[in-house]
């Protein structure tokens, strides 16, 4: 994986017409989903925190349990 790919945040947010927000995966362009939760129709207050959490999960070392 190239360095530039690592430097670019994986997730972004966009404001929808109904004034809610959607978090999307920059790699696929699709709405982000984690543990069955679809990251759409979100309140603006939670979007930045959720993106930070998603990025931390993405950056965490992967372990086999």
PDBQT receptor file of N, H, CA, C and O in Angstrom, charges set to zero:
ATOM      1  N   UNK A   1       0.846  -1.175   0.000  1.00  0.00    +0.000 N 
ATOM      2  CA  UNK A   1       0.000   0.000   0.000  1.00  0.00    +0.000 C 
ATOM      3  C   UNK A   1       0.892   1.239   0.000  1.00  0.00    +0.000 C 
ATOM      4  O   UNK A   1       1.881   1.294   0.730  1.00  0.00    +0.000 OA
ATOM      5  N   UNK A   2       0.549   2.213  -0.804  1.00  0.00    +0.000 N 
ATOM      6  H   UNK A   2      -0.255   2.167  -1.397  1.00  0.00    +0.000 HD
ATOM      7  CA  UNK A   2       1.383   3.412  -0.912  1.00  0.00    +0.000 C 
ATOM      8  C   UNK A   2       1.196   4.300   0.300  1.00  0.00    +0.000 C 
ATOM      9  O   UNK A   2       0.161   4.256   0.965  1.00  0.00    +0.000 OA
ATOM     10  N   UNK A   3       2.200   5.102   0.582  1.00  0.00    +0.000 N 
ATOM     11  H   UNK A   3       3.042   5.138   0.042  1.00  0.00    +0.000 HD
ATOM     12  CA  UNK A   3       2.150   6.001   1.728  1.00  0.00    +0.000 C 
ATOM     13  C   UNK A   3       0.980   6.964   1.614  1.00  0.00    +0.000 C 
ATOM     14  O   UNK A   3       0.305   7.231   2.608  1.00  0.00    +0.000 OA
ATOM     15  N   UNK A   4       0.729   7.486   0.425  1.00  0.00    +0.000 N 
ATOM     16  H   UNK A   4       1.278   7.269  -0.382  1.00  0.00    +0.000 HD
ATOM     17  CA  UNK A   4      -0.352   8.453   0.262  1.00  0.00    +0.000 C 
ATOM     18  C   UNK A   4      -1.706   7.849   0.638  1.00  0.00    +0.000 C 
ATOM     19  O   UNK A   4      -2.587   8.554   1.132  1.00  0.00    +0.000 OA
ATOM     20  N   UNK A   5      -1.868   6.562   0.408  1.00  0.00    +0.000 N 
ATOM     21  H   UNK A   5      -1.152   5.990   0.007  1.00  0.00    +0.000 HD
ATOM     22  CA  UNK A   5      -3.117   5.884   0.747  1.00  0.00    +0.000 C 
ATOM     23  C   UNK A   5      -3.305   5.874   2.269  1.00  0.00    +0.000 C 
ATOM     24  O   UNK A   5      -4.425   5.990   2.765  1.00  0.00    +0.000 OA
ATOM     25  N   UNK A   6      -2.201   5.735   2.995  1.00  0.00    +0.000 N 
ATOM     26  H   UNK A   6      -1.291   5.641   2.592  1.00  0.00    +0.000 HD
ATOM     27  CA  UNK A   6      -2.262   5.691   4.451  1.00  0.00    +0.000 C 
ATOM     28  C   UNK A   6      -2.545   7.088   5.017  1.00  0.00    +0.000 C 
ATOM     29  O   UNK A   6      -3.263   7.222   6.007  1.00  0.00    +0.000 OA
ATOM     30  N   UNK A   7      -1.984   8.124   4.390  1.00  0.00    +0.000 N 
ATOM     31  H   UNK A   7      -1.400   8.015   3.585  1.00  0.00    +0.000 HD
ATOM     32  CA  UNK A   7      -2.141   9.489   4.880  1.00  0.00    +0.000 C 
ATOM     33  C   UNK A   7      -3.552  10.027   4.677  1.00  0.00    +0.000 C 
ATOM     34  O   UNK A   7      -3.990  10.898   5.428  1.00  0.00    +0.000 OA
ATOM     35  N   UNK A   8      -4.261   9.533   3.691  1.00  0.00    +0.000 N 
ATOM     36  H   UNK A   8      -3.906   8.825   3.080  1.00  0.00    +0.000 HD
ATOM     37  CA  UNK A   8      -5.611  10.016   3.392  1.00  0.00    +0.000 C 
ATOM     38  C   UNK A   8      -6.599   9.323   4.321  1.00  0.00    +0.000 C 
ATOM     39  O   UNK A   8      -6.627   8.094   4.385  1.00  0.00    +0.000 OA
ATOM     40  N   UNK A   9      -7.421  10.105   5.052  1.00  0.00    +0.000 N 
ATOM     41  H   UNK A   9      -7.398  11.103   5.000  1.00  0.00    +0.000 HD
ATOM     42  CA  UNK A   9      -8.424   9.457   5.904  1.00  0.00    +0.000 C 
ATOM     43  C   UNK A   9      -9.335   8.563   5.069  1.00  0.00    +0.000 C 
ATOM     44  O   UNK A   9      -9.712   8.917   3.952  1.00  0.00    +0.000 OA
ATOM     45  N   UNK A  10      -9.681   7.413   5.614  1.00  0.00    +0.000 N 
ATOM     46  H   UNK A  10      -9.375   7.126   6.522  1.00  0.00    +0.000 HD
ATOM     47  CA  UNK A  10     -10.516   6.473   4.857  1.00  0.00    +0.000 C 
ATOM     48  C   UNK A  10     -11.963   6.949   4.773  1.00  0.00    +0.000 C 
ATOM     49  O   UNK A  10     -12.648   6.710   3.778  1.00  0.00    +0.000 OA
ATOM     50  N   UNK A  11     -12.421   7.625   5.826  1.00  0.00    +0.000 N 
ATOM     51  H   UNK A  11     -11.864   7.819   6.634  1.00  0.00    +0.000 HD
ATOM     52  CA  UNK A  11     -13.838   7.984   5.886  1.00  0.00    +0.000 C 
ATOM     53  C   UNK A  11     -14.049   9.486   5.746  1.00  0.00    +0.000 C 
ATOM     54  O   UNK A  11     -13.241  10.294   6.204  1.00  0.00    +0.000 OA
ATOM     55  N   UNK A  12     -15.146   9.833   5.106  1.00  0.00    +0.000 N 
ATOM     56  H   UNK A  12     -15.802   9.176   4.734  1.00  0.00    +0.000 HD
ATOM     57  CA  UNK A  12     -15.544  11.225   4.961  1.00  0.00    +0.000 C 
ATOM     58  C   UNK A  12     -17.019  11.347   5.289  1.00  0.00    +0.000 C 
ATOM     59  O   UNK A  12     -17.708  10.347   5.493  1.00  0.00    +0.000 OA
ATOM     60  N   UNK A  13     -17.501  12.594   5.338  1.00  0.00    +0.000 N 
ATOM     61  H   UNK A  13     -16.941  13.406   5.173  1.00  0.00    +0.000 HD
ATOM     62  CA  UNK A  13     -18.912  12.820   5.643  1.00  0.00    +0.000 C 
ATOM     63  C   UNK A  13     -19.502  13.772   4.618  1.00  0.00    +0.000 C 
ATOM     64  O   UNK A  13     -18.826  14.668   4.114  1.00  0.00    +0.000 OA
ATOM     65  N   UNK A  14     -20.761  13.564   4.326  1.00  0.00    +0.000 N 
ATOM     66  H   UNK A  14     -21.310  12.836   4.736  1.00  0.00    +0.000 HD
ATOM     67  CA  UNK A  14     -21.452  14.490   3.424  1.00  0.00    +0.000 C 
ATOM     68  C   UNK A  14     -22.833  14.797   3.994  1.00  0.00    +0.000 C 
ATOM     69  O   UNK A  14     -23.494  13.945   4.588  1.00  0.00    +0.000 OA
ATOM     70  N   UNK A  15     -23.235  16.032   3.792  1.00  0.00    +0.000 N 
ATOM     71  H   UNK A  15     -22.698  16.724   3.310  1.00  0.00    +0.000 HD
ATOM     72  CA  UNK A  15     -24.549  16.474   4.278  1.00  0.00    +0.000 C 
ATOM     73  C   UNK A  15     -25.594  16.117   3.237  1.00  0.00    +0.000 C 
ATOM     74  O   UNK A  15     -25.425  16.382   2.047  1.00  0.00    +0.000 OA
ATOM     75  N   UNK A  16     -26.664  15.519   3.700  1.00  0.00    +0.000 N 
ATOM     76  H   UNK A  16     -26.801  15.304   4.667  1.00  0.00    +0.000 HD
ATOM     77  CA  UNK A  16     -27.739  15.102   2.803  1.00  0.00    +0.000 C 
ATOM     78  C   UNK A  16     -28.814  16.184   2.720  1.00  0.00    +0.000 C 
ATOM     79  O   UNK A  16     -28.832  17.123   3.515  1.00  0.00    +0.000 OA
ATOM     80  N   UNK A  17     -29.695  16.036   1.756  1.00  0.00    +0.000 N 
ATOM     81  H   UNK A  17     -29.680  15.273   1.110  1.00  0.00    +0.000 HD
ATOM     82  CA  UNK A  17     -30.730  17.041   1.518  1.00  0.00    +0.000 C 
ATOM     83  C   UNK A  17     -31.665  17.215   2.707  1.00  0.00    +0.000 C 
ATOM     84  O   UNK A  17     -32.236  18.290   2.894  1.00  0.00    +0.000 OA
ATOM     85  N   UNK A  18     -31.827  16.173   3.507  1.00  0.00    +0.000 N 
ATOM     86  H   UNK A  18     -31.364  15.300   3.355  1.00  0.00    +0.000 HD
ATOM     87  CA  UNK A  18     -32.725  16.269   4.667  1.00  0.00    +0.000 C 
ATOM     88  C   UNK A  18     -32.022  16.809   5.909  1.00  0.00    +0.000 C 
ATOM     89  O   UNK A  18     -32.533  16.697   7.023  1.00  0.00    +0.000 OA
ATOM     90  N   UNK A  19     -30.816  17.408   5.699  1.00  0.00    +0.000 N 
ATOM     91  H   UNK A  19     -30.400  17.499   4.794  1.00  0.00    +0.000 HD
ATOM     92  CA  UNK A  19     -30.031  18.028   6.774  1.00  0.00    +0.000 C 
ATOM     93  C   UNK A  19     -29.394  17.007   7.721  1.00  0.00    +0.000 C 
ATOM     94  O   UNK A  19     -28.862  17.401   8.759  1.00  0.00    +0.000 OA
ATOM     95  N   UNK A  20     -29.430  15.710   7.400  1.00  0.00    +0.000 N 
ATOM     96  H   UNK A  20     -29.863  15.390   6.557  1.00  0.00    +0.000 HD
ATOM     97  CA  UNK A  20     -28.685  14.726   8.173  1.00  0.00    +0.000 C 
ATOM     98  C   UNK A  20     -27.364  14.475   7.455  1.00  0.00    +0.000 C 
ATOM     99  O   UNK A  20     -27.126  15.006   6.370  1.00  0.00    +0.000 OA
ATOM    100  N   UNK A  21     -26.522  13.674   8.058  1.00  0.00    +0.000 N 
ATOM    101  H   UNK A  21     -26.715  13.242   8.939  1.00  0.00    +0.000 HD
ATOM    102  CA  UNK A  21     -25.189  13.405   7.510  1.00  0.00    +0.000 C 
ATOM    103  C   UNK A  21     -25.006  11.928   7.255  1.00  0.00    +0.000 C 
ATOM    104  O   UNK A  21     -25.599  11.084   7.927  1.00  0.00    +0.000 OA
ATOM    105  N   UNK A  22     -24.166  11.626   6.263  1.00  0.00    +0.000 N 
ATOM    106  H   UNK A  22     -23.685  12.311   5.717  1.00  0.00    +0.000 HD
ATOM    107  CA  UNK A  22     -23.795  10.257   5.944  1.00  0.00    +0.000 C 
ATOM    108  C   UNK A  22     -22.280  10.154   5.980  1.00  0.00    +0.000 C 
ATOM    109  O   UNK A  22     -21.579  11.003   5.429  1.00  0.00    +0.000 OA
ATOM    110  N   UNK A  23     -21.779   9.114   6.630  1.00  0.00    +0.000 N 
ATOM    111  H   UNK A  23     -22.349   8.424   7.077  1.00  0.00    +0.000 HD
ATOM    112  CA  UNK A  23     -20.339   8.823   6.607  1.00  0.00    +0.000 C 
ATOM    113  C   UNK A  23     -20.116   7.813   5.493  1.00  0.00    +0.000 C 
ATOM    114  O   UNK A  23     -20.815   6.804   5.409  1.00  0.00    +0.000 OA
ATOM    115  N   UNK A  24     -19.132   8.091   4.635  1.00  0.00    +0.000 N 
ATOM    116  H   UNK A  24     -18.563   8.911   4.703  1.00  0.00    +0.000 HD
ATOM    117  CA  UNK A  24     -18.865   7.188   3.525  1.00  0.00    +0.000 C 
ATOM    118  C   UNK A  24     -17.403   6.772   3.504  1.00  0.00    +0.000 C 
ATOM    119  O   UNK A  24     -16.528   7.463   4.027  1.00  0.00    +0.000 OA
ATOM    120  N   UNK A  25     -17.167   5.631   2.889  1.00  0.00    +0.000 N 
ATOM    121  H   UNK A  25     -17.878   5.070   2.465  1.00  0.00    +0.000 HD
ATOM    122  CA  UNK A  25     -15.833   5.063   2.733  1.00  0.00    +0.000 C 
ATOM    123  C   UNK A  25     -15.223   5.658   1.466  1.00  0.00    +0.000 C 
ATOM    124  O   UNK A  25     -15.726   5.426   0.366  1.00  0.00    +0.000 OA
ATOM    125  N   UNK A  26     -14.153   6.414   1.615  1.00  0.00    +0.000 N 
ATOM    126  H   UNK A  26     -13.745   6.602   2.508  1.00  0.00    +0.000 HD
ATOM    127  CA  UNK A  26     -13.523   7.064   0.460  1.00  0.00    +0.000 C 
ATOM    128  C   UNK A  26     -12.977   6.046  -0.557  1.00  0.00    +0.000 C 
ATOM    129  O   UNK A  26     -12.869   6.349  -1.745  1.00  0.00    +0.000 OA
ATOM    130  N   UNK A  27     -12.637   4.843  -0.083  1.00  0.00    +0.000 N 
ATOM    131  H   UNK A  27     -12.725   4.597   0.883  1.00  0.00    +0.000 HD
ATOM    132  CA  UNK A  27     -12.075   3.830  -0.998  1.00  0.00    +0.000 C 
ATOM    133  C   UNK A  27     -13.124   3.266  -1.935  1.00  0.00    +0.000 C 
ATOM    134  O   UNK A  27     -12.841   2.960  -3.094  1.00  0.00    +0.000 OA
ATOM    135  N   UNK A  28     -14.354   3.130  -1.414  1.00  0.00    +0.000 N 
ATOM    136  H   UNK A  28     -14.584   3.379  -0.473  1.00  0.00    +0.000 HD
ATOM    137  CA  UNK A  28     -15.406   2.505  -2.222  1.00  0.00    +0.000 C 
ATOM    138  C   UNK A  28     -16.465   3.497  -2.683  1.00  0.00    +0.000 C 
ATOM    139  O   UNK A  28     -17.179   3.236  -3.651  1.00  0.00    +0.000 OA
ATOM    140  N   UNK A  29     -16.572   4.631  -1.998  1.00  0.00    +0.000 N 
ATOM    141  H   UNK A  29     -15.992   4.843  -1.212  1.00  0.00    +0.000 HD
ATOM    142  CA  UNK A  29     -17.618   5.599  -2.295  1.00  0.00    +0.000 C 
ATOM    143  C   UNK A  29     -18.958   5.217  -1.696  1.00  0.00    +0.000 C 
ATOM    144  O   UNK A  29     -19.942   5.938  -1.861  1.00  0.00    +0.000 OA
ATOM    145  N   UNK A  30     -19.005   4.087  -1.001  1.00  0.00    +0.000 N 
ATOM    146  H   UNK A  30     -18.206   3.501  -0.867  1.00  0.00    +0.000 HD
ATOM    147  CA  UNK A  30     -20.266   3.608  -0.428  1.00  0.00    +0.000 C 
ATOM    148  C   UNK A  30     -20.432   4.094   1.009  1.00  0.00    +0.000 C 
ATOM    149  O   UNK A  30     -19.469   4.486   1.667  1.00  0.00    +0.000 OA
ATOM    150  N   UNK A  31     -21.674   4.056   1.475  1.00  0.00    +0.000 N 
ATOM    151  H   UNK A  31     -22.456   3.737   0.940  1.00  0.00    +0.000 HD
ATOM    152  CA  UNK A  31     -21.968   4.418   2.854  1.00  0.00    +0.000 C 
ATOM    153  C   UNK A  31     -21.216   3.466   3.780  1.00  0.00    +0.000 C 
ATOM    154  O   UNK A  31     -21.216   2.252   3.574  1.00  0.00    +0.000 OA
ATOM    155  N   UNK A  32     -20.576   4.035   4.805  1.00  0.00    +0.000 N 
ATOM    156  H   UNK A  32     -20.577   5.020   4.972  1.00  0.00    +0.000 HD
ATOM    157  CA  UNK A  32     -19.816   3.222   5.754  1.00  0.00    +0.000 C 
ATOM    158  C   UNK A  32     -20.764   2.348   6.565  1.00  0.00    +0.000 C 
ATOM    159  O   UNK A  32     -21.873   2.757   6.911  1.00  0.00    +0.000 OA
ATOM    160  N   UNK A  33     -20.305   1.142   6.858  1.00  0.00    +0.000 N 
ATOM    161  H   UNK A  33     -19.405   0.810   6.577  1.00  0.00    +0.000 HD
ATOM    162  CA  UNK A  33     -21.071   0.208   7.668  1.00  0.00    +0.000 C 
ATOM    163  C   UNK A  33     -20.101  -0.490   8.605  1.00  0.00    +0.000 C 
ATOM    164  O   UNK A  33     -19.018  -0.904   8.192  1.00  0.00    +0.000 OA
ATOM    165  N   UNK A  34     -20.487  -0.618   9.859  1.00  0.00    +0.000 N 
ATOM    166  H   UNK A  34     -21.367  -0.282  10.195  1.00  0.00    +0.000 HD
ATOM    167  CA  UNK A  34     -19.632  -1.290  10.837  1.00  0.00    +0.000 C 
ATOM    168  C   UNK A  34     -20.525  -2.064  11.788  1.00  0.00    +0.000 C 
ATOM    169  O   UNK A  34     -21.450  -1.499  12.370  1.00  0.00    +0.000 OA
ATOM    170  N   UNK A  35     -20.263  -3.325  11.948  1.00  0.00    +0.000 N 
ATOM    171  H   UNK A  35     -19.511  -3.785  11.475  1.00  0.00    +0.000 HD
ATOM    172  CA  UNK A  35     -21.034  -4.190  12.854  1.00  0.00    +0.000 C 
ATOM    173  C   UNK A  35     -22.534  -4.122  12.578  1.00  0.00    +0.000 C 
ATOM    174  O   UNK A  35     -23.352  -4.154  13.498  1.00  0.00    +0.000 OA
ATOM    175  N   UNK A  36     -22.876  -4.028  11.306  1.00  0.00    +0.000 N 
ATOM    176  H   UNK A  36     -22.212  -4.002  10.559  1.00  0.00    +0.000 HD
ATOM    177  CA  UNK A  36     -24.276  -4.005  10.928  1.00  0.00    +0.000 C 
ATOM    178  C   UNK A  36     -24.936  -2.641  11.021  1.00  0.00    +0.000 C 
ATOM    179  O   UNK A  36     -26.109  -2.502  10.673  1.00  0.00    +0.000 OA
ATOM    180  N   UNK A  37     -24.210  -1.635  11.483  1.00  0.00    +0.000 N 
ATOM    181  H   UNK A  37     -23.257  -1.748  11.765  1.00  0.00    +0.000 HD
ATOM    182  CA  UNK A  37     -24.763  -0.282  11.580  1.00  0.00    +0.000 C 
ATOM    183  C   UNK A  37     -24.426   0.494  10.319  1.00  0.00    +0.000 C 
ATOM    184  O   UNK A  37     -23.259   0.593   9.941  1.00  0.00    +0.000 OA
ATOM    185  N   UNK A  38     -25.427   1.037   9.677  1.00  0.00    +0.000 N 
ATOM    186  H   UNK A  38     -26.375   0.956   9.985  1.00  0.00    +0.000 HD
ATOM    187  CA  UNK A  38     -25.227   1.838   8.473  1.00  0.00    +0.000 C 
ATOM    188  C   UNK A  38     -25.100   3.292   8.911  1.00  0.00    +0.000 C 
ATOM    189  O   UNK A  38     -25.981   3.820   9.588  1.00  0.00    +0.000 OA
ATOM    190  N   UNK A  39     -24.009   3.932   8.528  1.00  0.00    +0.000 N 
ATOM    191  H   UNK A  39     -23.293   3.503   7.978  1.00  0.00    +0.000 HD
ATOM    192  CA  UNK A  39     -23.691   5.282   9.000  1.00  0.00    +0.000 C 
ATOM    193  C   UNK A  39     -24.376   6.349   8.138  1.00  0.00    +0.000 C 
ATOM    194  O   UNK A  39     -23.718   7.107   7.425  1.00  0.00    +0.000 OA
ATOM    195  N   UNK A  40     -25.699   6.390   8.217  1.00  0.00    +0.000 N 
ATOM    196  H   UNK A  40     -26.234   5.774   8.796  1.00  0.00    +0.000 HD
ATOM    197  CA  UNK A  40     -26.477   7.352   7.440  1.00  0.00    +0.000 C 
ATOM    198  C   UNK A  40     -27.545   7.976   8.330  1.00  0.00    +0.000 C 
ATOM    199  O   UNK A  40     -27.884   7.440   9.385  1.00  0.00    +0.000 OA
ATOM    200  N   UNK A  41     -28.068   9.114   7.889  1.00  0.00    +0.000 N 
ATOM    201  H   UNK A  41     -27.793   9.549   7.032  1.00  0.00    +0.000 HD
ATOM    202  CA  UNK A  41     -29.103   9.862   8.612  1.00  0.00    +0.000 C 
ATOM    203  C   UNK A  41     -28.644  10.216  10.019  1.00  0.00    +0.000 C 
ATOM    204  O   UNK A  41     -29.390  10.067  10.987  1.00  0.00    +0.000 OA
ATOM    205  N   UNK A  42     -27.408  10.684  10.115  1.00  0.00    +0.000 N 
ATOM    206  H   UNK A  42     -26.802  10.805   9.328  1.00  0.00    +0.000 HD
ATOM    207  CA  UNK A  42     -26.799  10.996  11.405  1.00  0.00    +0.000 C 
ATOM    208  C   UNK A  42     -26.956  12.472  11.750  1.00  0.00    +0.000 C 
ATOM    209  O   UNK A  42     -27.066  13.331  10.875  1.00  0.00    +0.000 OA
ATOM    210  N   UNK A  43     -26.964  12.734  13.036  1.00  0.00    +0.000 N 
ATOM    211  H   UNK A  43     -26.874  12.037  13.747  1.00  0.00    +0.000 HD
ATOM    212  CA  UNK A  43     -26.969  14.090  13.565  1.00  0.00    +0.000 C 
ATOM    213  C   UNK A  43     -25.557  14.672  13.418  1.00  0.00    +0.000 C 
ATOM    214  O   UNK A  43     -24.570  13.955  13.582  1.00  0.00    +0.000 OA
ATOM    215  N   UNK A  44     -25.464  15.951  13.115  1.00  0.00    +0.000 N 
ATOM    216  H   UNK A  44     -26.266  16.533  12.982  1.00  0.00    +0.000 HD
ATOM    217  CA  UNK A  44     -24.142  16.572  12.916  1.00  0.00    +0.000 C 
ATOM    218  C   UNK A  44     -23.262  16.461  14.152  1.00  0.00    +0.000 C 
ATOM    219  O   UNK A  44     -22.037  16.463  14.033  1.00  0.00    +0.000 OA
ATOM    220  N   UNK A  45     -23.857  16.363  15.333  1.00  0.00    +0.000 N 
ATOM    221  H   UNK A  45     -24.852  16.362  15.430  1.00  0.00    +0.000 HD
ATOM    222  CA  UNK A  45     -23.072  16.287  16.568  1.00  0.00    +0.000 C 
ATOM    223  C   UNK A  45     -22.272  14.997  16.698  1.00  0.00    +0.000 C 
ATOM    224  O   UNK A  45     -21.253  14.973  17.388  1.00  0.00    +0.000 OA
ATOM    225  N   UNK A  46     -22.709  13.941  16.055  1.00  0.00    +0.000 N 
ATOM    226  H   UNK A  46     -23.537  13.960  15.494  1.00  0.00    +0.000 HD
ATOM    227  CA  UNK A  46     -22.037  12.648  16.226  1.00  0.00    +0.000 C 
ATOM    228  C   UNK A  46     -21.091  12.295  15.083  1.00  0.00    +0.000 C 
ATOM    229  O   UNK A  46     -20.282  11.376  15.214  1.00  0.00    +0.000 OA
ATOM    230  N   UNK A  47     -21.181  13.008  13.970  1.00  0.00    +0.000 N 
ATOM    231  H   UNK A  47     -21.838  13.754  13.863  1.00  0.00    +0.000 HD
ATOM    232  CA  UNK A  47     -20.433  12.618  12.768  1.00  0.00    +0.000 C 
ATOM    233  C   UNK A  47     -18.924  12.619  12.991  1.00  0.00    +0.000 C 
ATOM    234  O   UNK A  47     -18.260  11.636  12.664  1.00  0.00    +0.000 OA
ATOM    235  N   UNK A  48     -18.367  13.695  13.537  1.00  0.00    +0.000 N 
ATOM    236  H   UNK A  48     -18.906  14.494  13.803  1.00  0.00    +0.000 HD
ATOM    237  CA  UNK A  48     -16.909  13.763  13.701  1.00  0.00    +0.000 C 
ATOM    238  C   UNK A  48     -16.404  12.707  14.667  1.00  0.00    +0.000 C 
ATOM    239  O   UNK A  48     -15.360  12.098  14.432  1.00  0.00    +0.000 OA
ATOM    240  N   UNK A  49     -17.132  12.484  15.749  1.00  0.00    +0.000 N 
ATOM    241  H   UNK A  49     -17.980  12.978  15.940  1.00  0.00    +0.000 HD
ATOM    242  CA  UNK A  49     -16.723  11.454  16.700  1.00  0.00    +0.000 C 
ATOM    243  C   UNK A  49     -16.749  10.066  16.082  1.00  0.00    +0.000 C 
ATOM    244  O   UNK A  49     -15.850   9.257  16.311  1.00  0.00    +0.000 OA
ATOM    245  N   UNK A  50     -17.784   9.797  15.298  1.00  0.00    +0.000 N 
ATOM    246  H   UNK A  50     -18.514  10.454  15.112  1.00  0.00    +0.000 HD
ATOM    247  CA  UNK A  50     -17.866   8.480  14.650  1.00  0.00    +0.000 C 
ATOM    248  C   UNK A  50     -16.746   8.291  13.635  1.00  0.00    +0.000 C 
ATOM    249  O   UNK A  50     -16.183   7.201  13.535  1.00  0.00    +0.000 OA
ATOM    250  N   UNK A  51     -16.415   9.335  12.883  1.00  0.00    +0.000 N 
ATOM    251  H   UNK A  51     -16.872  10.221  12.964  1.00  0.00    +0.000 HD
ATOM    252  CA  UNK A  51     -15.318   9.221  11.922  1.00  0.00    +0.000 C 
ATOM    253  C   UNK A  51     -14.014   8.922  12.659  1.00  0.00    +0.000 C 
ATOM    254  O   UNK A  51     -13.227   8.088  12.212  1.00  0.00    +0.000 OA
ATOM    255  N   UNK A  52     -13.784   9.597  13.784  1.00  0.00    +0.000 N 
ATOM    256  H   UNK A  52     -14.424  10.274  14.146  1.00  0.00    +0.000 HD
ATOM    257  CA  UNK A  52     -12.560   9.341  14.562  1.00  0.00    +0.000 C 
ATOM    258  C   UNK A  52     -12.516   7.898  15.043  1.00  0.00    +0.000 C 
ATOM    259  O   UNK A  52     -11.469   7.253  14.989  1.00  0.00    +0.000 OA
ATOM    260  N   UNK A  53     -13.646   7.394  15.512  1.00  0.00    +0.000 N 
ATOM    261  H   UNK A  53     -14.497   7.918  15.556  1.00  0.00    +0.000 HD
ATOM    262  CA  UNK A  53     -13.697   5.998  15.968  1.00  0.00    +0.000 C 
ATOM    263  C   UNK A  53     -13.434   5.043  14.810  1.00  0.00    +0.000 C 
ATOM    264  O   UNK A  53     -12.657   4.098  14.951  1.00  0.00    +0.000 OA
ATOM    265  N   UNK A  54     -14.069   5.278  13.678  1.00  0.00    +0.000 N 
ATOM    266  H   UNK A  54     -14.701   6.045  13.564  1.00  0.00    +0.000 HD
ATOM    267  CA  UNK A  54     -13.864   4.410  12.511  1.00  0.00    +0.000 C 
ATOM    268  C   UNK A  54     -12.408   4.415  12.075  1.00  0.00    +0.000 C 
ATOM    269  O   UNK A  54     -11.858   3.367  11.735  1.00  0.00    +0.000 OA
ATOM    270  N   UNK A  55     -11.775   5.594  12.083  1.00  0.00    +0.000 N 
ATOM    271  H   UNK A  55     -12.222   6.445  12.359  1.00  0.00    +0.000 HD
ATOM    272  CA  UNK A  55     -10.359   5.673  11.701  1.00  0.00    +0.000 C 
ATOM    273  C   UNK A  55      -9.486   4.917  12.699  1.00  0.00    +0.000 C 
ATOM    274  O   UNK A  55      -8.528   4.255  12.299  1.00  0.00    +0.000 OA
ATOM    275  N   UNK A  56      -9.802   5.005  13.990  1.00  0.00    +0.000 N 
ATOM    276  H   UNK A  56     -10.581   5.543  14.314  1.00  0.00    +0.000 HD
ATOM    277  CA  UNK A  56      -9.017   4.285  14.994  1.00  0.00    +0.000 C 
ATOM    278  C   UNK A  56      -9.156   2.782  14.823  1.00  0.00    +0.000 C 
ATOM    279  O   UNK A  56      -8.182   2.040  14.948  1.00  0.00    +0.000 OA
ATOM    280  N   UNK A  57     -10.373   2.339  14.536  1.00  0.00    +0.000 N 
ATOM    281  H   UNK A  57     -11.165   2.942  14.434  1.00  0.00    +0.000 HD
ATOM    282  CA  UNK A  57     -10.588   0.905  14.288  1.00  0.00    +0.000 C 
ATOM    283  C   UNK A  57      -9.786   0.465  13.073  1.00  0.00    +0.000 C 
ATOM    284  O   UNK A  57      -9.161  -0.595  13.076  1.00  0.00    +0.000 OA
ATOM    285  N   UNK A  58      -9.813   1.289  12.038  1.00  0.00    +0.000 N 
ATOM    286  H   UNK A  58     -10.321   2.151  12.035  1.00  0.00    +0.000 HD
ATOM    287  CA  UNK A  58      -9.111   0.961  10.784  1.00  0.00    +0.000 C 
ATOM    288  C   UNK A  58      -7.606   0.875  11.012  1.00  0.00    +0.000 C 
ATOM    289  O   UNK A  58      -6.932   0.019  10.439  1.00  0.00    +0.000 OA
ATOM    290  N   UNK A  59      -7.079   1.775  11.861  1.00  0.00    +0.000 N 
ATOM    291  H   UNK A  59      -7.626   2.470  12.326  1.00  0.00    +0.000 HD
ATOM    292  CA  UNK A  59      -5.630   1.837  12.105  1.00  0.00    +0.000 C 
ATOM    293  C   UNK A  59      -5.146   0.838  13.147  1.00  0.00    +0.000 C 
ATOM    294  O   UNK A  59      -3.943   0.601  13.264  1.00  0.00    +0.000 OA
ATOM    295  N   UNK A  60      -6.060   0.254  13.901  1.00  0.00    +0.000 N 
ATOM    296  H   UNK A  60      -7.037   0.446  13.806  1.00  0.00    +0.000 HD
ATOM    297  CA  UNK A  60      -5.663  -0.653  14.969  1.00  0.00    +0.000 C 
ATOM    298  C   UNK A  60      -5.015  -1.910  14.397  1.00  0.00    +0.000 C 
ATOM    299  O   UNK A  60      -5.420  -2.406  13.346  1.00  0.00    +0.000 OA
ATOM    300  N   UNK A  61      -4.001  -2.419  15.105  1.00  0.00    +0.000 N 
ATOM    301  H   UNK A  61      -3.673  -2.016  15.959  1.00  0.00    +0.000 HD
ATOM    302  CA  UNK A  61      -3.393  -3.663  14.637  1.00  0.00    +0.000 C 
ATOM    303  C   UNK A  61      -4.426  -4.786  14.660  1.00  0.00    +0.000 C 
ATOM    304  O   UNK A  61      -5.232  -4.886  15.585  1.00  0.00    +0.000 OA
ATOM    305  N   UNK A  62      -4.389  -5.608  13.651  1.00  0.00    +0.000 N 
ATOM    306  H   UNK A  62      -3.734  -5.526  12.899  1.00  0.00    +0.000 HD
ATOM    307  CA  UNK A  62      -5.345  -6.711  13.547  1.00  0.00    +0.000 C 
ATOM    308  C   UNK A  62      -4.802  -7.904  14.322  1.00  0.00    +0.000 C 
ATOM    309  O   UNK A  62      -3.642  -8.290  14.173  1.00  0.00    +0.000 OA
ATOM    310  N   UNK A  63      -5.674  -8.483  15.157  1.00  0.00    +0.000 N 
ATOM    311  H   UNK A  63      -6.616  -8.170  15.277  1.00  0.00    +0.000 HD
ATOM    312  CA  UNK A  63      -5.273  -9.652  15.954  1.00  0.00    +0.000 C 
ATOM    313  C   UNK A  63      -6.264 -10.779  15.740  1.00  0.00    +0.000 C 
ATOM    314  O   UNK A  63      -7.455 -10.549  15.529  1.00  0.00    +0.000 OA
ATOM    315  N   UNK A  64      -5.769 -11.967  15.795  1.00  0.00    +0.000 N 
ATOM    316  H   UNK A  64      -4.801 -12.154  15.967  1.00  0.00    +0.000 HD
ATOM    317  CA  UNK A  64      -6.633 -13.140  15.706  1.00  0.00    +0.000 C 
ATOM    318  C   UNK A  64      -6.973 -13.542  17.134  1.00  0.00    +0.000 C 
ATOM    319  O   UNK A  64      -6.087 -13.697  17.975  1.00  0.00    +0.000 OA
ATOM    320  N   UNK A  65      -8.266 -13.710  17.398  1.00  0.00    +0.000 N 
ATOM    321  H   UNK A  65      -8.985 -13.584  16.715  1.00  0.00    +0.000 HD
ATOM    322  CA  UNK A  65      -8.707 -14.092  18.765  1.00  0.00    +0.000 C 
ATOM    323  C   UNK A  65      -9.026 -15.556  18.807  1.00  0.00    +0.000 C 
ATOM    324  O   UNK A  65      -9.411 -16.074  19.856  1.00  0.00    +0.000 OA
TER     325      UNK A  65
